[in-house]
Amino acid sequence: MASPGAVIEVRSLGKTFGDGPGAVAALEDISFTIEKGQFVSLVGPSGCGKSTLLQILAGLIAASSGEVLIEGSRVTAPLPGRIAIVFQDATLLPWKTAFENVTFPLEAQRVPKPTRQAKAQSMLELVGLADFAGKFPHQLSGGMKQRVSIARGLAQDPTIILMDEPFGALDEQTRLKMGQELLRIWDRTRKTIFFITHSLTEALYLSDVVLVMSRRPGRIVDRLAVELKRPRTYDMIGSAEFGQARNRIWRTITAGEDAAAAAGMVES
C-alpha cells in the first residue's frame, strides 16, 4: 500500500542497462516519497542517473527492479494528463506559435477547442506571456521559451511536474529570474514538482526537500529538509543558514567522489 499523503513513492528502485559482463548499473536501491504539493529537488554528480530516474518516474523507461507509485498506482507506462515533463531544451514546435505550442498536447488528448484555447490563454497569462501568444519560438528568448514549455505542462492540469535541468542552458541572471518565476507559479498552483539540477544554490532556493544522489550506480545518500521561510528572497542565499545547508550537500557529494577515487573507480 502507498504511504498516506504520498503522491510519488519510489520503492527499492534499480536500473541496469545491458546484460552480462557489459551491463551498467545506473541506479541502485532508491527509495523516497514526495507529498502532495511539495517542491523536491534532486542533485548529484554528473552521470549519476538523475535523468534516468526522472524517465522512470515519467513511465518513459522501465525499472529493472523495484517500483514507482503515482497516487497509489504502479507506473507501467507514460501518464499524460497526470504527469507533465519540462526538459532543459524547451522542445517547442518551431512552426507553431507560443499559443499553438501550449494547445498542442491538449489537441492530442482531444480536448474540445474552446476548452484548450481557454486553458492556453490562462496559462500564458500565468507565466507572463499573454502578449507573446502569437510569437514563434525563434522570436522568443531562452527564458521565454521555457515559460511557454511550463505553460504547456500546466495547461494539461497535471498532478506532477517533472523538470530535468529546465534552466541549465540559461545565463545566471536569467536562471535566477526563472527560478523566482517558477516559485511564483508554484505558489499559485501548488503542483507537486520534482526538479533536477546541478546547482546546489538553485536546489536549496527553490525546494522544500533536497535529495542528494551518489555517483553511479546512483543511490539517495542524503535527504535535506529546507527550513528557509517562504516566500524565498535573494537575500537568503547569503545567509549563514543557507551556506551551512549548501556545504552539507557539497560535502556529501565530494565525500562520495573522494571515496570512489580512492577505490580507483573514477576515470581520469
Stockholm file with secondary structure:
# STOCKHOLM 1.0

chainA/1-268         MASPGAVIEVRSLGKTFGDGPGAVAALEDISFTIEKGQFVSLVGPSGCGKSTLLQILAGLIAASSGEVLIEGSRVTAPLPGRIAIVFQDATLLPWKTAFENVTFPLEAQRVPKPTRQAKAQSMLELVGLADFAGKFPHQLSGGMKQRVSIARGLAQDPTIILMDEPFGALDEQTRLKMGQELLRIWDRTRKTIFFITHSLTEALYLSDVVLVMSRRPGRIVDRLAVELKRPRTYDMIGSAEFGQARNRIWRTITAGEDAAAAAGMVES
#=GR chainA/1-268 SS CCCTTEEEEEEEEEEEESSGGGCEEEEEEEEEEEETTCEEEEECCTTSSHHHHHHHHTTSSCCSEEEEEETTEECCSCCTTTEEEECSSCCCCTTSCHHHHHHHHHHHTTCCHHHHHHHHHHHHHHTTCGGGTTCCGGGSCHHHHHHHHHHHHHHTCCSEEEEESTTTTSCHHHHHHHHHHHHHHHHHHCCEEEEECSCHHHHHHHCSEEEEECSSSBCEEEEEECCCCSSCCGGGGGSHHHHHHHHHHHHHHHHHHHHHHHTTCSCC
#=GC SS_cons         CCCTTEEEEEEEEEEEESSGGGCEEEEEEEEEEEETTCEEEEECCTTSSHHHHHHHHTTSSCCSEEEEEETTEECCSCCTTTEEEECSSCCCCTTSCHHHHHHHHHHHTTCCHHHHHHHHHHHHHHTTCGGGTTCCGGGSCHHHHHHHHHHHHHHTCCSEEEEESTTTTSCHHHHHHHHHHHHHHHHHHCCEEEEECSCHHHHHHHCSEEEEECSSSBCEEEEEECCCCSSCCGGGGGSHHHHHHHHHHHHHHHHHHHHHHHTTCSCC
//
